[in-house]
Amino acid sequence: MYKLLDTINSPTDLKQIKREDLPALAAEIRRFLLETVAQTGGHLASNLGAVELSIALHYCFDSPTDRIIWDVGHQAYTHKILTGRRDRFHTQRQYGGISGFPKRSESPHDAFGAGHSSTSISAGLGMAVARDLDGKESKVIAVIGDGSLTGGIAFEALNQAGHLHKNLIVVLNDNEMSISRNVGAFSSFVSRKLTGSYFRDLKKEMQGLLQNIPAIGKDILHFARRAENSLKGFLTPGMLFEALGFEYIGPLNGNDLPQLLEVMKNARDLDGPVLIHIMTTKGKGYLPAETNPDVFHGVGPFDVATGKTTAKGGGASYTGVFGATMVKLAEEDERIVAITAAMPDGTGLTPFARRFPERFFDVGIAEQHGLTFAAGLAAEGFRPVTAIYSTFMQRAYDQVFHDICLQKLPVTLALDRGGLVGDDGPTHHGVFDLSYLRHLPELTLMAPKDENELQHMLKTAIYHGRPIALRYPRGTGYGIPLDQELRALEIGRGELITDGGDVTIVAIGSTVYPAVEAAKNLRERGIAATVINARFVKPLDRELILDAAQRTGCLVTVEENALQGGFGSAVLELLADEGLTDVRVKRLGIPDRFIEQGSQAQLRKDLGLDAAGIAAATEAFLKSRQQPPLSLAR
């Protein structure tokens, strides 16, 4: 089916292909990517743009001896295909399949795991230092996208790399920045020729010659270096990288394979840190993706011929309801400001950005800055809402503590993708936020049971006047009609949904409806369950929970969060503080391990967090009445 690609099961096989046949291989890989991702979904546009880059890296370097570190997985699909995973690539991001991101346990060619961005240069520098300490001669290549370069950690790594002057190659894959064709073409020519062995040797000889000229040699050499740097700075965008101590090469056409091969080969022999700046086209070779790269950045299954999604439609998404509510509230209050970290579409804030461009801020992949920026706005009387995926909020923990909570500033943390997210796997599941946030003083923490409650909670958060976090899941809601009039909820007040005398089930957020369904199943088995929608993780509704616990004597907590330090732990602490040692407790949630990729439904079933699992666990718990009080068993 694929004349060249079918012969490649490792980088060694790739090196057997003639150079003149590599462009044909790139075309086959693009076709393979399209046909496969159309079935599975995934990060398509950026991967189509990085095909030639991946081929050049594996053709010119010797992975895994040479370390190739990819920043997240948005560019690494071809890398996976070329390193022995072609036959399994149709399982990427699927339950039981390979990851959509680099993963050390998956292949020795995945030198460093990454699902959160901006880490490749730091990891690469660490590997370069380790190589030198071990006395090895291998190469280290860190690949980073221009979007990931907006993360502060990337600049911290560049700064230290230039200071240490280790042999490290950084490839900046730039698919957004606009640089004129003429400048790029000239710089491409200069960079390729000045990195060749002839010109490197000539440069060293000239330096030696000038240094040996009596009296004036060093001054002439200094002047020559200044002239070279001035010319480079005038003609290329590399002044920043040169100032950080890097040899800058570029910008190059990253989809020109012969050019890439020449530059990569030359870069192998350069001493010190080198930055190769390449320009690639998102969606290269597939018109719908080239035309709408944002749509095809992360895409579900689609029809290759038309580019249209094949996924079935559903109800309104939590993200969509959040975005619409933000617009509605902002129309009534000019103090409301929206902030996101490179995810305006993903967080549902694009409509807000269009309606209120002066009050919308995309800070790039810089969550730490985004939160302190929000704190500054709040300190001046505004009501900032920071919409950031739960898993990415982890990157800004200290800012939540130091810049927001400690100063009691009214910043709303809108935690999208709270809980299990599905196909992106362990790097993206938002299953730790209840644990890492609830112990912070001054912070209120809540989660809605459905999309209608979400909009009321958003209003509650914005007008609370103190730090507050609102956590909601990925995906569509339950089709609940949305109230037209928004109201603020009473802080710390839960909701009694059903009343039964045998057991109390206290659920939070996305687990409330499954708990209600579980109670119906239990009733058919003769077990009457009280179900409470906690709404708030902090503060808890002490009166409601304590009254139900005392009446039934048995309590089950349910959460889509890590059991350690999560919602169930908060309930246990409440019972312990009140001295209710005769109440027996069972906690259901995420066990102490990382959860792999799979559909949300499949993962919830595996973890016993669907209706059937909650009912089964509750029934088994009630049958074990000989169990000691306040059991901590899951």
Secondary structure, 3 states (H helix, E strand, C coil): CCCCHHHCCCHHHHCCCCHHHHHHHHHHHHHHHHHHHHHHCECCHHHHHCHHHHHHHHHHCCCCCCEEEECCCCCCHHHHHHHHHHHHHHHCCCCCCCCCCCCCCCCCCCCCCCCCCCCHHHHHHHHHHHHHHHCCCCCEEEEEECCHHHCHHHHHHHHHHHHHCCCEEEEEEECCCCCCHHHHHHHHHHHHHHCCHHHHHHHHHHHHHHHCCCCCHHHHHHHHHHHHHHHHHHHCCCHHHHHCCCEEEEEEECCCHHHHHHHHHHHCCCCCEEEEEEECCCCCCCHHHHHCCCCCCCECCECCCCCCECCCCCCCEHHHHHHHHHHHHHHHCCCEEEEECCCCCCCCCHHHHHHCHHHEEECCCCHHHHHHHHHHHHHCCCEEEEEEEHHHHHHHHHHHHHHHHCCCCCCEEEEECEECCCCCHHHCCECCHHHHHCCCCCCEEECCCCHHHHHHHHHHHHCCCCCEEEECCCCECCCCCCCCCCCCCCCCCCEEEECCCCEEEEECHHHHHHHHHHHHHHHHCCCCEEEEECCEEECCCHHHHHHHHHHHCEEEEEEEEECCCCHHHHHHHHHHHCCCCCCEEEEEEECCCCCCCCCHHHHHHHCCCCHHHHHHHHHHHHHCCCCCCCCCCC
